[in-house]
Protein backbone atom coordinates (compact mmCIF):
# COMPACT_ATOMS: atom_id res chain seq x y z
CA UNK A 1 0.00 0.00 0.00
CA UNK A 2 1.41 3.42 -0.94
CA UNK A 3 2.13 5.81 1.91
CA UNK A 4 3.59 9.29 2.19
CA UNK A 5 5.80 7.96 4.97
CA UNK A 6 7.88 6.50 2.10
CA UNK A 7 10.30 8.96 0.44
CA UNK A 8 9.96 7.45 -3.05
CA UNK A 9 6.19 7.84 -2.86
CA UNK A 10 6.52 11.46 -1.68
CA UNK A 11 8.94 12.16 -4.55
CA UNK A 12 6.45 10.69 -7.05
CA UNK A 13 3.68 12.91 -5.64
CA UNK A 14 5.90 15.99 -5.70
CA UNK A 15 6.63 15.39 -9.39
CA UNK A 16 2.87 15.21 -10.04
CA UNK A 17 2.23 18.37 -7.96
CA UNK A 18 4.82 20.25 -10.01
CA UNK A 19 2.74 19.50 -13.15
CA UNK A 20 -0.11 21.66 -11.80
CA UNK A 21 -0.39 25.23 -13.07
CA UNK A 22 -2.87 28.11 -13.05
CA UNK A 23 -4.55 26.67 -16.17
CA UNK A 24 -5.18 23.21 -14.65
CA UNK A 25 -8.89 22.42 -14.81
CA UNK A 26 -10.86 20.13 -12.50
CA UNK A 27 -12.39 17.05 -14.09
CA UNK A 28 -14.91 16.92 -11.24
CA UNK A 29 -15.77 18.80 -8.05
CA UNK A 30 -16.20 22.48 -7.21
CA UNK A 31 -12.67 23.63 -6.34
CA UNK A 32 -10.40 25.46 -8.73
CA UNK A 33 -6.69 24.56 -8.77
CA UNK A 34 -5.70 27.24 -6.25
CA UNK A 35 -8.39 26.14 -3.81
CA UNK A 36 -7.46 22.48 -4.22
CA UNK A 37 -3.78 23.19 -3.52
CA UNK A 38 -4.67 25.25 -0.43
CA UNK A 39 -7.06 22.50 0.71
CA UNK A 40 -4.29 19.90 0.38
CA UNK A 41 -1.83 22.16 2.20
CA UNK A 42 -4.30 22.46 5.07
CA UNK A 43 -4.80 18.68 4.99
CA UNK A 44 -1.03 18.34 5.50
CA UNK A 45 -1.41 20.46 8.65
CA UNK A 46 -4.08 18.03 9.84
CA UNK A 47 -1.97 14.98 8.89
CA UNK A 48 1.03 16.38 10.74
CA UNK A 49 -0.97 17.11 13.88
CA UNK A 50 -0.52 20.89 13.53
CA UNK A 51 -4.26 21.37 12.91
CA UNK A 52 -6.63 19.93 15.50
CA UNK A 53 -10.17 18.81 14.69
CA UNK A 54 -12.97 17.20 16.62
CA UNK A 55 -14.68 14.14 15.26
CA UNK A 56 -18.25 14.79 14.09
CA UNK A 57 -21.07 12.78 15.65
CA UNK A 58 -21.81 10.68 12.55
CA UNK A 59 -18.10 9.87 12.37
CA UNK A 60 -18.27 8.50 15.90
CA UNK A 61 -20.92 6.10 14.67
CA UNK A 62 -19.43 5.08 11.33
CA UNK A 63 -15.90 6.53 11.13
CA UNK A 64 -13.85 3.45 12.05
CA UNK A 65 -15.85 1.22 9.71
CA UNK A 66 -15.47 3.74 6.88
CA UNK A 67 -11.73 4.09 7.55
CA UNK A 68 -11.23 0.31 7.33
CA UNK A 69 -13.12 0.32 4.04
CA UNK A 70 -11.05 3.18 2.58
CA UNK A 71 -7.72 1.72 3.68
CA UNK A 72 -8.38 -1.95 2.88
CA UNK A 73 -6.79 -1.83 -0.57
CA UNK A 74 -5.24 0.46 -3.18
CA UNK A 75 -8.59 1.60 -4.59
CA UNK A 76 -8.51 5.39 -5.08
CA UNK A 77 -10.92 7.66 -3.24
CA UNK A 78 -14.22 8.16 -5.03
CA UNK A 79 -15.01 11.34 -6.92
CA UNK A 80 -16.90 14.04 -5.03
CA UNK A 81 -16.01 12.65 -1.61
CA UNK A 82 -17.27 15.19 0.98
CA UNK A 83 -14.80 17.74 2.37
CA UNK A 84 -14.62 18.42 6.11
CA UNK A 85 -15.77 21.99 6.86
CA UNK A 86 -12.39 22.76 8.46
CA UNK A 87 -10.68 22.02 5.14
CA UNK A 88 -12.97 23.94 2.76
CA UNK A 89 -11.32 26.85 0.99
CA UNK A 90 -12.50 29.78 -1.12
CA UNK A 91 -10.96 32.46 -3.30
CA UNK A 92 -7.86 32.33 -5.42
CA UNK A 93 -4.17 32.43 -4.62
CA UNK A 94 -0.77 32.30 -6.25
CA UNK A 95 -0.62 28.74 -7.61
CA UNK A 96 3.20 28.63 -7.69
CA UNK A 97 3.56 29.87 -4.11
CA UNK A 98 0.81 27.52 -2.88
CA UNK A 99 2.49 24.56 -4.60
CA UNK A 100 5.78 25.33 -2.87
CA UNK A 101 4.05 25.45 0.54
CA UNK A 102 2.31 22.15 -0.17
CA UNK A 103 5.52 20.46 -1.32
CA UNK A 104 7.38 21.74 1.74
CA UNK A 105 4.72 20.33 4.08
CA UNK A 106 4.63 17.03 2.18
CA UNK A 107 8.40 16.66 2.56
CA UNK A 108 7.94 16.88 6.35
CA UNK A 109 5.89 13.67 6.28
CA UNK A 110 9.08 11.62 6.55
CA UNK A 111 9.82 13.22 9.92
CA UNK A 112 6.51 12.49 11.65
CA UNK A 113 6.73 10.87 15.03
CA UNK A 114 3.30 11.57 16.52
CA UNK A 115 0.89 8.84 17.61
CA UNK A 116 -1.67 9.90 15.05
CA UNK A 117 -4.34 12.50 14.51
CA UNK A 118 -8.06 12.93 14.99
CA UNK A 119 -9.71 13.11 11.58
CA UNK A 120 -13.02 15.04 11.47
CA UNK A 121 -14.88 11.93 10.23
CA UNK A 122 -12.65 8.86 10.76
CA UNK A 123 -11.55 9.80 14.28
CA UNK A 124 -8.23 8.76 15.80
CA UNK A 125 -5.82 7.41 13.19
CA UNK A 126 -2.43 5.78 13.65
CA UNK A 127 0.65 7.17 11.94
CA UNK A 128 0.52 4.33 9.40
CA UNK A 129 -3.14 5.04 8.63
CA UNK A 130 -2.36 8.74 8.23
CA UNK A 131 0.43 7.96 5.75
CA UNK A 132 -1.83 5.79 3.57
CA UNK A 133 -4.75 8.22 3.82
CA UNK A 134 -2.46 11.13 2.98
CA UNK A 135 -1.34 9.34 -0.19
CA UNK A 136 -4.92 8.53 -1.19
CA UNK A 137 -6.05 12.11 -0.51
CA UNK A 138 -3.25 13.67 -2.55
CA UNK A 139 -3.67 11.13 -5.37
CA UNK A 140 -7.42 11.86 -5.43
CA UNK A 141 -6.88 15.60 -5.92
CA UNK A 142 -4.07 15.21 -8.43
CA UNK A 143 -6.28 12.86 -10.49
CA UNK A 144 -9.06 15.46 -10.14
CA UNK A 145 -6.81 17.90 -12.03
CA UNK A 146 -5.42 15.36 -14.49
CA UNK A 147 -2.00 14.94 -12.88
BELPEGI-V656734 format. One record per residue. N is the residue number from 0. RES is the residue in one letter. PSI is psi in whole degrees, 0 to 359 (999 if undefined). Layout:
# BELPEGI-V656734
n=N res=RES psi=PSI
n=N res=RES psi=PSI
This chain:
# BELPEGI-V656734
n=0 res=X psi=133
n=1 res=X psi=143
n=2 res=X psi=145
n=3 res=X psi=359
n=4 res=X psi=347
n=5 res=X psi=125
n=6 res=X psi=318
n=7 res=X psi=322
n=8 res=X psi=317
n=9 res=X psi=317
n=10 res=X psi=320
n=11 res=X psi=316
n=12 res=X psi=320
n=13 res=X psi=319
n=14 res=X psi=317
n=15 res=X psi=320
n=16 res=X psi=320
n=17 res=X psi=343
n=18 res=X psi=348
n=19 res=X psi=147
n=20 res=X psi=176
n=21 res=X psi=344
n=22 res=X psi=359
n=23 res=X psi=131
n=24 res=X psi=140
n=25 res=X psi=139
n=26 res=X psi=346
n=27 res=X psi=168
n=28 res=X psi=179
n=29 res=X psi=345
n=30 res=X psi=145
n=31 res=X psi=177
n=32 res=X psi=320
n=33 res=X psi=315
n=34 res=X psi=319
n=35 res=X psi=317
n=36 res=X psi=316
n=37 res=X psi=319
n=38 res=X psi=314
n=39 res=X psi=326
n=40 res=X psi=318
n=41 res=X psi=324
n=42 res=X psi=321
n=43 res=X psi=325
n=44 res=X psi=321
n=45 res=X psi=313
n=46 res=X psi=331
n=47 res=X psi=352
n=48 res=X psi=1
n=49 res=X psi=331
n=50 res=X psi=131
n=51 res=X psi=137
n=52 res=X psi=155
n=53 res=X psi=148
n=54 res=X psi=133
n=55 res=X psi=158
n=56 res=X psi=312
n=57 res=X psi=329
n=58 res=X psi=327
n=59 res=X psi=329
n=60 res=X psi=318
n=61 res=X psi=356
n=62 res=X psi=312
n=63 res=X psi=320
n=64 res=X psi=317
n=65 res=X psi=319
n=66 res=X psi=315
n=67 res=X psi=319
n=68 res=X psi=317
n=69 res=X psi=322
n=70 res=X psi=0
n=71 res=X psi=335
n=72 res=X psi=188
n=73 res=X psi=10
n=74 res=X psi=129
n=75 res=X psi=160
n=76 res=X psi=148
n=77 res=X psi=153
n=78 res=X psi=149
n=79 res=X psi=31
n=80 res=X psi=136
n=81 res=X psi=148
n=82 res=X psi=134
n=83 res=X psi=139
n=84 res=X psi=324
n=85 res=X psi=341
n=86 res=X psi=9
n=87 res=X psi=140
n=88 res=X psi=159
n=89 res=X psi=172
n=90 res=X psi=188
n=91 res=X psi=156
n=92 res=X psi=182
n=93 res=X psi=108
n=94 res=X psi=315
n=95 res=X psi=314
n=96 res=X psi=319
n=97 res=X psi=320
n=98 res=X psi=317
n=99 res=X psi=320
n=100 res=X psi=315
n=101 res=X psi=312
n=102 res=X psi=318
n=103 res=X psi=315
n=104 res=X psi=323
n=105 res=X psi=321
n=106 res=X psi=331
n=107 res=X psi=342
n=108 res=X psi=327
n=109 res=X psi=351
n=110 res=X psi=7
n=111 res=X psi=142
n=112 res=X psi=10
n=113 res=X psi=167
n=114 res=X psi=356
n=115 res=X psi=186
n=116 res=X psi=173
n=117 res=X psi=112
n=118 res=X psi=144
n=119 res=X psi=332
n=120 res=X psi=310
n=121 res=X psi=338
n=122 res=X psi=208
n=123 res=X psi=130
n=124 res=X psi=144
n=125 res=X psi=166
n=126 res=X psi=318
n=127 res=X psi=319
n=128 res=X psi=321
n=129 res=X psi=316
n=130 res=X psi=316
n=131 res=X psi=315
n=132 res=X psi=322
n=133 res=X psi=314
n=134 res=X psi=311
n=135 res=X psi=322
n=136 res=X psi=312
n=137 res=X psi=313
n=138 res=X psi=317
n=139 res=X psi=311
n=140 res=X psi=328
n=141 res=X psi=321
n=142 res=X psi=324
n=143 res=X psi=326
n=144 res=X psi=20
n=145 res=X psi=22
n=146 res=X psi=999
